[in-house]
Amino acid sequence: MKIKKRSIPTAESPPAAGTIQSFDAFLVLDIEGTCKQNSGFNYPNEIIELPVVLLQWKDKTKDGVASTLEVIDEFRAFVKPTWRPILSDFCMELTGITQEQVNSAPQFSEVLVSLEAFLVKHGLIQVGTGKRQKRFCWCSDGPWDIRDFFVKQCFISQVNMPEWIRGHVLDVRSVVLQWRGTQVNICTPAPVAHLTSGGPRPSLNISAQLKALGLPAFEGRRHSGIDDTRNISKVVIELARRGVRLLPNTIIYPDRRWSWMGKRGQVLEDGLL
């Protein structure tokens, strides 16, 4: 007897009737950081591009049921690194970010002020206190952007991780993998597993996520922070349209430490070996 495969719904599939959604807004980000070839996950990356796309519900009812997210605004800033201010050739080729762009950019502490002003502008946090005024959730492709890049940068720049970015994060890649598992049977090949610092992890990059959801191909330049962020936002919007409940699934530890961390802001060269 032949096993009949279940087809993956395309973007033309009718939207779900609506799902109870706990959050009012979503902040999608994809950080680009300094790196060198084969530097691995333990390298003291410094943020060099910080883009954010703000999504909010267009149709949320008083009961919290919603299915349509829309782009409200974008934030983007290049950031000047301080520990290793000269970008490697590998980093520039990978991200498309030039030395001139980071040379003329503000440092991380200044970018944080601008990002906080962006959140205040849209009524997400209170001016001055940074206290949340709406329920919003940060979203990224994988856990690395806030869990690793943001925590490392706050240490290097000697700034406290703002309350408005602490807490849990929605790892979009994991949500798509979970959703995909409910749509296909065992006859469909599983995603390729890649090794990470936490062990083998199924890989489904942004292009593959778009394809899995029946969306148009990736638009823009891969590993451009703003282009990655815009494409991740399309994935989040489509997940919502399909009735997926969007909830945090990754824990952030602001006090996490790596072997190269010395006193506050100090990078120990011996810890990089």
N, C-alpha and C positions, 0 to 999 in steps of 0.2 A: 504494500500500500504506500503510495506517495504521500509525503507530508506537505501539505499546502502552506506556502509561506504567507505570512501576513505582510501586507505592504505598509511602508511608512507613509503616513499622511503628508501631503505637500502643503505649501503655503496657501493653496487654493481651497483647502479643507474648510468647512464652515467653522466659525469661531465657537468656543464653548459658551454655554449659557451664562457663565460667570462663576467665579470662585470667591469665597470669603478671603480677603487679603488683609493681613495685619498691618502692613506698612503703607504710609501715604505717599512716599517718594523713594526713589532709588538713585544713588549716586554711583555711576559706573566709572571706573578708572583703570588705566593700564599704564603703569609707570615704566619709563626707560631709565636705566642706570649705567654707570660706568662699569666696564668689564674689560677683560682681556681674554684671548683665546684659551679655552680649557680652564678657565678660572674656577668653575664649579659654583656650588651653592653657598659655600662658606666665605666667599670673597667679600671684603668690605665695600660693597657697591654704594656709590653715591648717586642720588636721584639727579638726572639731568633733564628730564621732561616729565611734567605732572599735568595730565589732562583729565578732565572730569566732564561727563555728560549727565545732566539732571533729567530724570524721567518722573512724570507724575501721572496719576490716573485721570482719564478723561470722563469716566462714567461710573465712578464709585458711588454706591448708594449709601443711605444712612445705616444700612445693615452691614456695610463693609464688602458687599459683593461688587466685583469689578473684573474687567477683561481687557480693557483698552488703555495701554500706556502711550504717552506721547513725549517727545523731546521738548523740554521747556527752554533749556539754555545750555551753553558749553563754557567751560573754563579751560584755559591752557596757559602754561608758563614753562619756559625753559629755566633751568636752575644751574647756577655756577658751582661746580665742585670745589672743595677746598683742600681735602687730603691729597688727592691726585688730580690737580687741575688740568693736566694735559691728557686729552682723550687718546686712547690707543687707536691705531689704524683699524683694528678689528671692530672696535666699538662704533667708530664713525661709519664704517661700511655696513654694519648690522643695522644701526638705527637711522642712518641718514642725517644724523645731527652733526653739525660742523663745530670746529673749535671756536670759530668766530661767534656762533650763536651762544655758546655757554660763556665765553669770555665777557660778553655784553649783558649777560643775564643776572638777575638778582640772586643772592644767596638763599638757601633754603628757609631760613627764619623769616625773610622778607616775603617769600612766596606763601608761607603759611598765613601771614597776615592778609594777603590778597585773597587766598582761598577762603579764609574765615569771613571776609567781607562779602564774598560770593554767596556763602551760605546765609548770611544775615540778609542780604538783598532779597533772597527768595523765601524769607520767613522760616527757615529751617532751624536756626538757632537765635538766641537773644544776643543783641549787641552788648559787648563788654563781658558778660558772664560766660558766653558760649553754651549756655544751657539749651538743650533741645526743645524746640517748640512744636515740632511735628515728628511723627515716627518715620524715620528714614533709615535706609539700609545701604551700606556700601557693597558694591558688587565688583568682582574682578574675575579674570580668566585664570583659575587656579588660586591657591592661597598665598602666593609669593609676594604680591605687590604690597600689601599692607603688613602681613605677618613678617616678612623679611625686609624688603626695601625700606619701608617706612620706619620700622623699628631701628634698623641700622642707621638710617639718616638722622633720626632724632638723637641717637647716641653721639654720632660724629659731630653734629652741629650743636650739641650740648643744650638741647631744648626738650622740655617735657612734652610727651605725646599728648596732643589736645584731647580733652574729654570727648569732643564731637567725632573723633575717629576711633576711639577705644571701643572695645566690645567685640561682637561677632560680625562676620562678613559672609555674604552670599558668594560662594565659589560657583560661578556659572557653569564651568566645565563639568563639575560633579553633577549638577542638576540635569544637564543635557544627557550625560551618561546614564543617569538614573531613568530619565524619561525614555531614552532610547531602549533601555532594557525592557520597558513595558510595551514597546511597539513591535519588537521583532522576536522571532523564536530561535531555537538553538541552531538552526541551519544558517543563520546569518553570522559571518565572521565577527569575532570580537575585536575591539580596538587593540592596536599594538601596545604592549606594555613598555614603558620607559622607566629607567631607574632614576629615582630621585633620592634626596637625603633621607626620606622616610621609607625607602624600599620601593619595590615595583609598583607602578601606578599606571592604569590604562591611559593612553594618550588620545586626546580628541581635540586637536588645535582649533583655532577660531574658524578656519576655512571648513574643516570637517564638521563643526557644529552647525554652520550655516547650511551645509549640504544635507545633514541629517534632518534638519527642520524644513527642507524644501525651499530654502531662501536663495536669492541670487548670490552669485559668487562674491568673495571678498572684494570690497572696493577700496582702492588706495594702495598704500605701500605697507607691506608687512613689517612689523617691528617699528613702525612710526607710532608713537604713543597715541596721538589723536585719532589716527585711522583705525588702530586696533580698538580703541575705546568706542568709536562710532559703530564698528561692526559687532562688538560685544553687546552694545545697546540694542541692535536689531535682534540679536538672539534673545535677550531678556524680554523685549516687546512681544516676540513670537511665542515664547513660553507662556507669557501671561494670556495671550490670545487663545492658546490651546487649553487654558484652564489649569495650568500648573500653579500651585500655591508657592509664592516666592518668600522663602524664609532663610535666615542665616544658617550656615552649616559649617563654618570654620571659626575657631576660637583664636583670638589675637592675644599674645602675651607681651605687653609693653616692656616688661623687664627682662625679656629673653636676652641671653648673652652668648657671644661666640668666643672662641679661643683667642682671637686677636684683640679683644677688648681689654684695655687696661683701665686707667683712671678715666673718669668721665671725659669723653671726646678723644681719648688717646688710642691710636691704632698701634698695636705691638707688631713690629715686623716679624719677630720670631714666631708669633702666633699664626702667621700665614704659611708656614712651612708644612 
